[in-house]
Amino acid sequence: MVRCFSIGRVIVLVTVAASMVVLPLILPPLPPPPLMLLFFPVGIMAALMFLAFSPDEVTRGNVAMFKV
């Protein structure tokens, strides 16, 4: 049987998971970020969608045409 994780890695993963559960209960809540900072991920997503759906710059010579 293949061992995917060593004992040290399992301890690190359990410690990180436990800190993600315990620290939000201990630390005070943060104030909300400014409105412009909230639009930053939305702008990145809009730019990625624009790039994904925009036509690429293909010339006529690079297109393969098949005739039956």
QUITA-V38048 format. One record per helix or strand of 3 or more residues. SS is the DSSP state (alpha for helix, beta for strand). FROM is the first residue (numbers start at 1). LEN is the number of residues. Records with the same first field share a line. If there is no record, write none. Layout:
# QUITA-V38048
SS=FROM-LEN, FROM-LEN
This chain:
# QUITA-V38048
alpha=7-20, 35-19, 60-3
